[in-house]
């Protein structure tokens, strides 16, 4: 990754600061959820549906965590 925050190894320092990571997660969510709905909504118990569902939940959770930390840093003036 290109930014200085991403080259550090501390996970807490990266949250809410890495714009490239947040954009990548946004793209993955925007592509992953419609693909899951289009391909697997009729049979959500298949292995592929469950795997893609877990990936989409992980991407959305990490994006949400980035957003919460970013907002917290903006409100508290730590960035």
N, CA, C and O atoms as a MOPAC input file, in Angstrom:
PM7 MOZYME 1SCF
protein

 N      0.83100 1    -1.16700 1     0.00000 1
 C      0.00000 1     0.00000 1     0.00000 1
 C      0.88600 1     1.24300 1     0.00000 1
 O      2.04600 1     1.19300 1     0.40800 1
 N      0.34000 1     2.32600 1    -0.44900 1
 C      1.15600 1     3.49400 1    -0.70900 1
 C      1.29000 1     4.46300 1     0.46400 1
 O      2.29300 1     5.17100 1     0.54900 1
 N      0.32200 1     4.51900 1     1.36300 1
 C      0.38200 1     5.55100 1     2.40400 1
 C      1.27700 1     5.12600 1     3.56900 1
 O      1.57800 1     3.94500 1     3.73800 1
 N      1.69500 1     6.11000 1     4.36900 1
 C      2.59500 1     5.84400 1     5.48500 1
 C      1.92500 1     5.03000 1     6.58200 1
 O      2.59400 1     4.24800 1     7.25800 1
 N      0.61800 1     5.19500 1     6.77500 1
 C     -0.08300 1     4.45400 1     7.81500 1
 C     -0.15500 1     2.96100 1     7.51000 1
 O     -0.20500 1     2.13700 1     8.42300 1
 N     -0.15900 1     2.62100 1     6.23600 1
 C     -0.26300 1     1.21200 1     5.85500 1
 C      1.05800 1     0.46800 1     5.96400 1
 O      1.06800 1    -0.76100 1     6.02100 1
 N      2.16200 1     1.18300 1     5.99300 1
 C      3.44000 1     0.49900 1     6.10000 1
 C      3.76400 1     0.12600 1     7.53900 1
 O      4.67200 1    -0.66900 1     7.78200 1
 N      3.03500 1     0.68900 1     8.49000 1
 C      3.26800 1     0.31300 1     9.88400 1
 C      2.59900 1    -1.02800 1    10.14800 1
 O      1.66300 1    -1.41700 1     9.45000 1
 N      3.08600 1    -1.72300 1    11.15300 1
 C      2.56600 1    -3.05300 1    11.42100 1
 C      1.49200 1    -3.06200 1    12.49900 1
 O      0.92600 1    -4.11700 1    12.78400 1
 N      1.19700 1    -1.92600 1    13.10100 1
 C      0.20000 1    -1.85900 1    14.16700 1
 C     -1.17300 1    -1.66900 1    13.53500 1
 O     -1.41200 1    -0.69400 1    12.82200 1
 N     -2.06700 1    -2.60700 1    13.80300 1
 C     -3.39000 1    -2.60200 1    13.18200 1
 C     -4.20500 1    -1.38200 1    13.60800 1
 O     -4.95200 1    -0.82500 1    12.80300 1
 N     -4.06800 1    -0.96300 1    14.86800 1
 C     -4.83900 1     0.17100 1    15.37600 1
 C     -4.48800 1     1.46200 1    14.65800 1
 O     -5.34700 1     2.32800 1    14.49500 1
 N     -3.25900 1     1.60600 1    14.23000 1
 C     -2.85300 1     2.83700 1    13.55400 1
 C     -3.41400 1     2.92700 1    12.14500 1
 O     -3.52000 1     4.02200 1    11.59300 1
 N     -3.76800 1     1.81500 1    11.56500 1
 C     -4.25700 1     1.80300 1    10.19000 1
 C     -5.75500 1     2.09900 1    10.09800 1
 O     -6.22000 1     2.64000 1     9.09500 1
 N     -6.50300 1     1.74900 1    11.13000 1
 C     -7.95800 1     1.89300 1    11.07600 1
 C     -8.36700 1     3.35300 1    10.94600 1
 O     -7.89800 1     4.21200 1    11.69300 1
 N     -9.24000 1     3.61700 1     9.99900 1
 C     -9.78700 1     4.94000 1     9.81500 1
 C     -8.87300 1     5.93300 1     9.13100 1
 O     -9.26800 1     7.08400 1     8.94400 1
 N     -7.69500 1     5.54900 1     8.75700 1
 C     -6.74800 1     6.47000 1     8.12700 1
 C     -6.43000 1     6.10600 1     6.68600 1
 O     -6.11400 1     6.98700 1     5.88700 1
 N     -6.50600 1     4.86200 1     6.34600 1
 C     -6.07300 1     4.41600 1     5.02700 1
 C     -7.21900 1     4.56200 1     4.01900 1
 O     -8.14300 1     3.75000 1     3.98200 1
 N     -7.13300 1     5.60200 1     3.21700 1
 C     -8.17300 1     5.85300 1     2.22700 1
 C     -8.21700 1     4.75900 1     1.16500 1
 O     -9.29400 1     4.37500 1     0.71000 1
 N     -7.06500 1     4.26500 1     0.77700 1
 C     -6.99900 1     3.21900 1    -0.23800 1
 C     -7.69900 1     1.95500 1     0.26100 1
 O     -8.42200 1     1.31000 1    -0.49800 1
 N     -7.49400 1     1.60300 1     1.50700 1
 C     -8.12900 1     0.42800 1     2.08100 1
 C     -9.65000 1     0.60800 1     2.13800 1
 O    -10.40500 1    -0.31100 1     1.81700 1
 N    -10.08900 1     1.79900 1     2.55100 1
 C    -11.53100 1     2.04700 1     2.63900 1
 C    -12.18600 1     2.02600 1     1.26200 1
 O    -13.29900 1     1.52200 1     1.11300 1
 N    -11.50700 1     2.56500 1     0.26000 1
 C    -12.05800 1     2.52400 1    -1.09900 1
 C    -12.10500 1     1.09900 1    -1.64200 1
 O    -13.05700 1     0.71300 1    -2.32000 1
 N    -11.06700 1     0.32300 1    -1.33600 1
 C    -11.04500 1    -1.06300 1    -1.78300 1
 C    -12.16600 1    -1.86900 1    -1.11300 1
 O    -12.83800 1    -2.66200 1    -1.77100 1
 N    -12.36300 1    -1.66700 1     0.17700 1
 C    -13.43400 1    -2.36200 1     0.87500 1
 C    -14.80400 1    -1.92800 1     0.36300 1
 O    -15.71700 1    -2.74700 1     0.25700 1
 N    -14.94800 1    -0.65000 1     0.04800 1
 C    -16.21400 1    -0.16900 1    -0.51100 1
 C    -16.50200 1    -0.84000 1    -1.85000 1
 O    -17.63000 1    -1.25600 1    -2.11800 1
 N    -15.48400 1    -0.93900 1    -2.67500 1
 C    -15.65600 1    -1.61800 1    -3.96600 1
 C    -16.00000 1    -3.08500 1    -3.80800 1
 O    -16.85400 1    -3.61000 1    -4.52200 1
 N    -15.33300 1    -3.74700 1    -2.87000 1
 C    -15.63700 1    -5.16200 1    -2.63400 1
 C    -17.07100 1    -5.34700 1    -2.14000 1
 O    -17.74700 1    -6.29700 1    -2.53500 1
 N    -17.53200 1    -4.44700 1    -1.28300 1
 C    -18.90700 1    -4.53900 1    -0.79800 1
 C    -19.90600 1    -4.24700 1    -1.91800 1
 O    -20.93000 1    -4.91900 1    -2.04100 1
 N    -19.59500 1    -3.24300 1    -2.72600 1
 C    -20.50500 1    -2.89000 1    -3.81500 1
 C    -20.59400 1    -3.97400 1    -4.88300 1
 O    -21.60900 1    -4.08100 1    -5.57200 1
 N    -19.55600 1    -4.76800 1    -5.02700 1
 C    -19.57100 1    -5.86400 1    -5.99800 1
 C    -20.05500 1    -7.16400 1    -5.34200 1
 O    -20.84100 1    -7.90500 1    -5.93300 1
 N    -19.59100 1    -7.43500 1    -4.13800 1
 C    -19.86700 1    -8.71900 1    -3.49400 1
 C    -21.32600 1    -8.95600 1    -3.13600 1
 O    -21.86600 1   -10.03100 1    -3.39700 1
 N    -21.96900 1    -7.95100 1    -2.53600 1
 C    -23.36200 1    -8.15000 1    -2.12700 1
 C    -24.30800 1    -8.36800 1    -3.29900 1
 O    -25.12300 1    -9.28900 1    -3.24000 1
 N    -24.24200 1    -7.56300 1    -4.37200 1
 C    -25.12400 1    -7.85900 1    -5.51000 1
 C    -24.82900 1    -9.20600 1    -6.16200 1
 O    -25.75100 1    -9.88800 1    -6.61100 1
 N    -23.55200 1    -9.60000 1    -6.22000 1
 C    -23.21900 1   -10.90800 1    -6.79000 1
 C    -23.80600 1   -12.01800 1    -5.93800 1
 O    -24.35000 1   -12.98800 1    -6.46500 1
 N    -23.69900 1   -11.87900 1    -4.61900 1
 C    -24.29000 1   -12.89800 1    -3.74300 1
 C    -25.79300 1   -12.96600 1    -3.95600 1
 O    -26.35700 1   -14.05600 1    -4.05700 1
 N    -26.43900 1   -11.82400 1    -4.02300 1
 C    -27.89300 1   -11.81600 1    -4.20500 1
 C    -28.28000 1   -12.38300 1    -5.56400 1
 O    -29.25300 1   -13.13100 1    -5.67100 1
 N    -27.53600 1   -12.03800 1    -6.59000 1
 C    -27.86700 1   -12.47600 1    -7.93600 1
 C    -27.62900 1   -13.97200 1    -8.11400 1
 O    -28.42800 1   -14.64800 1    -8.76200 1
 N    -26.54700 1   -14.49800 1    -7.55200 1
 C    -26.20600 1   -15.90300 1    -7.77400 1
 C    -26.75900 1   -16.85300 1    -6.71800 1
 O    -27.09000 1   -17.99700 1    -7.03200 1
 N    -26.86300 1   -16.39500 1    -5.47000 1
 C    -27.12300 1   -17.34000 1    -4.39000 1
 C    -28.35200 1   -17.04700 1    -3.54700 1
 O    -28.58400 1   -17.75500 1    -2.56600 1
 N    -29.14500 1   -16.05000 1    -3.87400 1
 C    -30.30900 1   -15.73800 1    -3.04300 1
 C    -31.34500 1   -16.85800 1    -3.07500 1
 O    -32.06300 1   -17.05600 1    -2.09500 1
 N    -31.43300 1   -17.58300 1    -4.16600 1
 C    -32.41300 1   -18.66200 1    -4.26200 1
 C    -31.96700 1   -19.92700 1    -3.53200 1
 O    -32.81500 1   -20.72800 1    -3.14000 1
 N    -30.67300 1   -20.13100 1    -3.33900 1
 C    -30.15200 1   -21.30000 1    -2.63400 1
 C    -29.06200 1   -20.85300 1    -1.65000 1
 O    -27.87900 1   -21.07200 1    -1.91200 1
 N    -29.43800 1   -20.23200 1    -0.52300 1
 C    -28.42600 1   -19.67700 1     0.37700 1
 C    -27.69500 1   -20.71700 1     1.22300 1
 O    -26.81100 1   -20.35100 1     1.99800 1
 N    -28.03100 1   -21.98800 1     1.10200 1
 C    -27.37200 1   -23.02000 1     1.91400 1
 C    -26.26400 1   -23.76400 1     1.18200 1
 O    -25.69900 1   -24.71500 1     1.72100 1
 N    -25.94800 1   -23.34800 1    -0.02700 1
 C    -24.85600 1   -23.99400 1    -0.74500 1
 C    -23.52000 1   -23.50200 1    -0.20100 1
 O    -23.45000 1   -22.46700 1     0.46100 1
 N    -22.47600 1   -24.24700 1    -0.48500 1
 C    -21.14900 1   -23.91400 1     0.03900 1
 C    -20.66400 1   -22.57700 1    -0.52500 1
 O    -20.10700 1   -21.76300 1     0.21200 1
 N    -20.86700 1   -22.35000 1    -1.79800 1
 C    -20.44900 1   -21.09200 1    -2.41000 1
 C    -21.19000 1   -19.88900 1    -1.83700 1
 O    -20.60800 1   -18.82400 1    -1.63400 1
 N    -22.48100 1   -20.07700 1    -1.58000 1
 C    -23.27500 1   -18.98600 1    -1.01200 1
 C    -22.80400 1   -18.63300 1     0.39000 1
 O    -22.70700 1   -17.45500 1     0.73500 1
 N    -22.51600 1   -19.62700 1     1.18800 1
 C    -22.05900 1   -19.38700 1     2.55900 1
 C    -20.67300 1   -18.75600 1     2.55700 1
 O    -20.40900 1   -17.85000 1     3.34800 1
 N    -19.78800 1   -19.21600 1     1.68700 1
 C    -18.43800 1   -18.65000 1     1.61500 1
 C    -18.48500 1   -17.18600 1     1.19000 1
 O    -17.83100 1   -16.34300 1     1.80400 1
 N    -19.24900 1   -16.87600 1     0.14800 1
 C    -19.34400 1   -15.49800 1    -0.30400 1
 C    -20.04300 1   -14.62900 1     0.73100 1
 O    -19.69900 1   -13.45800 1     0.89000 1
 N    -21.00900 1   -15.18300 1     1.42800 1
 C    -21.68800 1   -14.44700 1     2.49000 1
 C    -20.71900 1   -14.07900 1     3.61200 1
 O    -20.74900 1   -12.95300 1     4.10700 1
 N    -19.87000 1   -15.00600 1     4.01300 1
 C    -18.88400 1   -14.71800 1     5.05500 1
 C    -17.87500 1   -13.66500 1     4.58500 1
 O    -17.49400 1   -12.78500 1     5.35700 1
 N    -17.44200 1   -13.75300 1     3.32400 1
 C    -16.53300 1   -12.73700 1     2.79700 1
 C    -17.19400 1   -11.36300 1     2.79400 1
 O    -16.58500 1   -10.37400 1     3.20200 1
 N    -18.44000 1   -11.30300 1     2.33400 1
 C    -19.14400 1   -10.02000 1     2.29800 1
 C    -19.36300 1    -9.46200 1     3.69700 1
 O    -19.23800 1    -8.25500 1     3.90800 1
 N    -19.68300 1   -10.31600 1     4.64500 1
 C    -19.84500 1    -9.86000 1     6.02600 1
 C    -18.52100 1    -9.35100 1     6.59700 1
 O    -18.49900 1    -8.35600 1     7.32100 1
 N    -17.43000 1   -10.02400 1     6.27600 1
 C    -16.11800 1    -9.58200 1     6.75900 1
 C    -15.74300 1    -8.23200 1     6.14200 1
 O    -15.26500 1    -7.34300 1     6.84700 1
 N    -15.95700 1    -8.07200 1     4.83200 1
 C    -15.65000 1    -6.79900 1     4.18400 1
 C    -16.50600 1    -5.67900 1     4.76600 1
 O    -16.00400 1    -4.59000 1     5.04500 1
 N    -17.78500 1    -5.94300 1     4.94500 1
 C    -18.68100 1    -4.91900 1     5.48000 1
 C    -18.32800 1    -4.57600 1     6.91800 1
 O    -18.37800 1    -3.41000 1     7.31100 1
 N    -17.97500 1    -5.57800 1     7.70100 1
 C    -17.58700 1    -5.33000 1     9.08500 1
 C    -16.32200 1    -4.50500 1     9.19000 1
 O    -16.24600 1    -3.58600 1    10.00500 1
 N    -15.33600 1    -4.81600 1     8.38200 1
 C    -14.08900 1    -4.05700 1     8.40300 1
 C    -14.30300 1    -2.63700 1     7.88500 1
 O    -13.70700 1    -1.69400 1     8.40500 1
 N    -15.14200 1    -2.47600 1     6.87500 1
 C    -15.46200 1    -1.14400 1     6.38100 1
 C    -16.21100 1    -0.34700 1     7.44800 1
 O    -15.94300 1     0.83900 1     7.63900 1
 N    -17.13900 1    -0.98900 1     8.13500 1
 C    -17.84900 1    -0.32100 1     9.22400 1
 C    -16.91200 1     0.08500 1    10.34600 1
 O    -17.04400 1     1.17500 1    10.90300 1
 N    -15.97600 1    -0.77200 1    10.68100 1
 C    -14.99900 1    -0.46100 1    11.72200 1
 C    -14.11500 1     0.71600 1    11.30100 1
 O    -13.82100 1     1.59300 1    12.11300 1
 N    -13.69500 1     0.73500 1    10.04100 1
 C    -12.94100 1     1.87400 1     9.52500 1
 C    -13.76300 1     3.16100 1     9.65900 1
 O    -13.24300 1     4.19100 1    10.08500 1
 N    -15.02900 1     3.09600 1     9.29700 1
 C    -15.89100 1     4.27500 1     9.36800 1
 C    -16.09800 1     4.77000 1    10.78700 1
 O    -16.08600 1     5.97600 1    11.03300 1
 N    -16.28400 1     3.86200 1    11.71100 1
 C    -16.48400 1     4.24800 1    13.11600 1
 C    -15.22600 1     4.90700 1    13.67300 1
 O    -15.30700 1     5.94400 1    14.33100 1
 N    -14.07100 1     4.31100 1    13.41500 1
 C    -12.81400 1     4.88200 1    13.91400 1
 C    -12.52200 1     6.20800 1    13.24000 1
 O    -12.06000 1     7.14100 1    13.89700 1
 N    -12.78000 1     6.31500 1    11.94800 1
 C    -12.57400 1     7.57500 1    11.24600 1
 C    -13.45000 1     8.67100 1    11.84500 1
 O    -12.97700 1     9.78300 1    12.08200 1
 N    -14.72000 1     8.36800 1    12.09000 1
 C    -15.63300 1     9.33700 1    12.68200 1
 C    -15.19600 1     9.70700 1    14.09300 1
 O    -15.23900 1    10.88200 1    14.46000 1
 N    -14.77900 1     8.73500 1    14.88700 1
 C    -14.32400 1     8.99000 1    16.24900 1
 C    -13.09300 1     9.89300 1    16.25700 1
 O    -12.97700 1    10.78600 1    17.09600 1
 N    -12.18000 1     9.65800 1    15.32600 1
 C    -10.97800 1    10.49600 1    15.24900 1
 C    -11.31700 1    11.91200 1    14.80000 1
 O    -10.69600 1    12.86600 1    15.26700 1
 N    -12.27900 1    12.06600 1    13.91300 1
 C    -12.68300 1    13.39800 1    13.45900 1
 C    -13.36300 1    14.17200 1    14.58000 1
 O    -13.10000 1    15.36200 1    14.75300 1
 N    -14.23300 1    13.51600 1    15.34300 1
 C    -14.95500 1    14.18600 1    16.42100 1
 C    -13.99500 1    14.59600 1    17.53700 1
 O    -14.11700 1    15.68900 1    18.08900 1
 N    -13.05400 1    13.73800 1    17.86700 1
 C    -12.11200 1    14.02600 1    18.95200 1
 C    -10.90300 1    14.82900 1    18.49700 1
 O    -10.07300 1    15.19400 1    19.33000 1
 N    -10.77400 1    15.11100 1    17.22700 1
 C     -9.67500 1    15.92700 1    16.71600 1
 C     -8.31900 1    15.25600 1    16.81900 1
 O     -7.31400 1    15.93600 1    17.02400 1
 N     -8.26600 1    13.94200 1    16.68400 1
 C     -6.99400 1    13.22800 1    16.80400 1
 C     -6.35800 1    12.94800 1    15.45400 1
 O     -5.36100 1    12.22900 1    15.38300 1
 N     -6.89700 1    13.48400 1    14.41400 1
 C     -6.31400 1    13.22200 1    13.09900 1
 C     -6.01300 1    14.49200 1    12.36100 1
 O     -5.51700 1    14.44900 1    11.23500 1

